[in-house]
Amino acid sequence: MKKIGYIDHYLNNFHADVYVKLIREGRFKEQFDVAYAYGEVAADGVDSEQWCKDNSVELLGSPAEVVEKSDCVVVLSPNNPERHWDLCQEALASGKPVYVDKTFAPDAATAAKLVEMAVKSGTPMFTTSALRFVPEIGEFLNGIGREHPAQAVSVRGPSSFAVYGVHVIEPLVMLLGRGAQQVTYFGDGRFMQFGVNYADGRIGGFSLFEPGCAMGDRWCAQPFEASVIFGDGTAVYRFTADSMFRDLADAMCEFFSGGPSPAPFEDTLEVMALIEAGRRAMNSPGVPVAVPEVPNFGRKAAG
């Protein structure tokens, strides 16, 4: 059985928990297990030692030790992308397959440097939002979108830009393609609307709705959904998120088995460029902000 190693800022988080569970229950459970972990700090009263004990994982003393002992590596820190540069150093120089959790990097320049590191060392790597695996995106791309590519796309979701921006931008890039030039923001921090311009006339948009509340036994918050204009028609998709983490866990294991990356580097760098432009645009509502240029790593980017 191949051993997966975790490298994390703090291990007591939803992503660390759910990947352990789904890898151990999924279709690759006879081939992979999360065996090792390293966490920098404690969170909510749970330190790395306690988390490892609770999840039957061996605690190691450094990222380098995790990389040395593991067959493949998951760099987590989903809520602290500013830690990815440091936490990825040994993993992305190792030549062993690596999955880096969302959000990939704190800015587009750091994202490009991380990709360059993986390419130069020959380390297979991918990173993505779990929203890449909602079935509705594949339904459009493998159905209507084959003959009628999207001309305009709006993606909507809940929560803050810092944590969930990637979850509306990744579907936008998948549905509408790459090549964004400018982002313009309108909003008040609770309702966040971003318009995206493309040189060829495509139109994009993504929105986040920060408020969410419980009313009795009902949770009231904006779902993930997208509207797509193609040819002479419009399609509206409410994303089904029930199985996206299971599909992501399986995609990790398939990738760790030598399969292709499900998320090309070009997509990742476009997502990161849009996140950076969106963050800058929030400082100047109504003013178009240029999207950072996305480097081209060629066919090596397929992972």
Order of alpha helices (4+ residues) and beta strands (2+ residues): beta-alpha-beta-alpha-beta-alpha-beta-alpha-alpha-beta-alpha-beta-alpha-alpha-beta-alpha-beta-beta-beta-beta-beta-beta-beta-alpha-alpha-beta
